Amino acid sequence: MARKPKEILRPRADIAALRAYDPEHHRVRVNLSANENPYDLPAELKAAILQVEQVPFNRYPDPGALELRRAIGSNYGLGIDGIAVGNGGDELILALLLAYGGAGRTVVSFEPTFVMYRILSTVTGTACVAIERGPDFGLPGGAADSVKAAAGDIVFICSPNNPTGNTVSNEALVAMLTDFSGLVVVDEAYQEFAGESAVSLLNDFPNLAVLRTFSKAFSLAGLRVGYLLADPEIIANILKAKLPYNVNALSQAAAAALMRRAGALGGVIEEIRGERDRVFEAIDKMPGLTAYPSEANFIFVRVAGDGPALWRDLLSEGILVRNLGQTEGLENCLRVTVGRPDENDVLIETLEKRGRGGDDQNR
Ligand SMILES: Cc1ncc(COP(=O)(O)O)c(C=O)c1O
């Protein structure tokens, strides 16, 4: 009879010490936690882009994702050799770190920011230096010099920044890119809700990569498609590091068809931007809550008091927002995704009711 070994191989120490990414999934009536688009695609649009009969299930998907890359390319006026697609933007962050990170390489990020930069740096054995953002979460003065002083090889700049919602100007990006031999990755997962984009800098800077996703403004979070725009040299190396059939055939076809109809999403994006401003003003007026201006589809909120308690109260009312309490310095902060008008009304009414029930609960 087979005998169980007394001990089995342990993971690397840095993985053992890592706290796993926890999206805190709960079934609720109002989910404002994952920065998704609150609107699914209309049924006709879904039917038009998801042509199940035309996608062979017995064959592997196109490993080059040519049709999807062509659709993205024609949207941006770029050749397919300047585009990589991934199983969500997350996979492209991983592929980039596999190709350019690893032992002896250093990632620099400006904290607080998207947690996957740190997690995937650890997973790929890449050192990670965190530089603190300024008081309103903008890049600190002399950010480009700090990156050089930290001997950074790869810099992640999230714009608009998750979780704080503010952007980094192209002028600041140019300062970072100039005379820098490392890579600057500008994560524009939420750019469609904002203004300026770093895409216009791609021609001038071969050390720039811009990350985008279909998960947010494009309402395709469930299909998992992201893309990276960069110099063909960077793309060629990322394609070596990614898995061969990383984006499934249905997702490739649907994302390509949706990209060709990108104009159809404008109305929803406009509505979300309008709702963002309404939710911001409503929350910011509430005693004990400070809302930070946002160019994304979420709002960062500082609670003068017990933030996790407010999070629990909202959850008990069936409203899920993101509790940032586990992040150092954000112990009493929440991130609220902008939902549909009716969902935002529920959030605002619940917060107002709670404020009236004892103003000092959330001070
Ligand atoms: C800043 C940022 N970048 C990238 C991603 C990855 O998105 P996805 O893997 O769904 O494309 C997210 C998702 O929340 C994000 O917030």
The ligand as a Gaussian input file, in Angstrom:
#p B3LYP/6-31G(d) Opt

LIG

0 1
 C       -5.569000      49.038000     -12.815000
 C       -5.944000      47.708000     -13.352000
 N       -5.166000      47.141000     -14.259000
 C       -5.461000      45.950000     -14.784000
 C       -6.574000      45.266000     -14.369000
 C       -6.784000      43.905000     -14.953000
 O       -7.996000      43.785000     -15.561000
 P       -8.337000      42.508000     -16.429000
 O       -7.382000      41.411000     -16.057000
 O       -9.742000      42.201000     -16.105000
 O       -8.147000      42.945000     -17.854000
 C       -7.415000      45.820000     -13.409000
 C       -8.600000      45.088000     -12.926000
 O       -9.243000      45.420000     -11.990000
 C       -7.092000      47.074000     -12.884000
 O       -7.840000      47.659000     -11.948000

